[in-house]
């Protein structure tokens, strides 16, 4: 029931149409920064609860 290769290709095409080929690396970088900030925040929250 997971995502097949065809679904991934369709998703990639939709993303390219919406954002354009030039913006995709910038969007992915922003998403990566957001995930990193979230993980750092979770670590800080764990450290605060252990004290």
Secondary structure, DSSP 8 states (H G I E B T S, - for coil): ----HHHHHHHHHHHHHHH-HHHHHHHHHHHHHHHHHHHHHHHHHHHHHH-
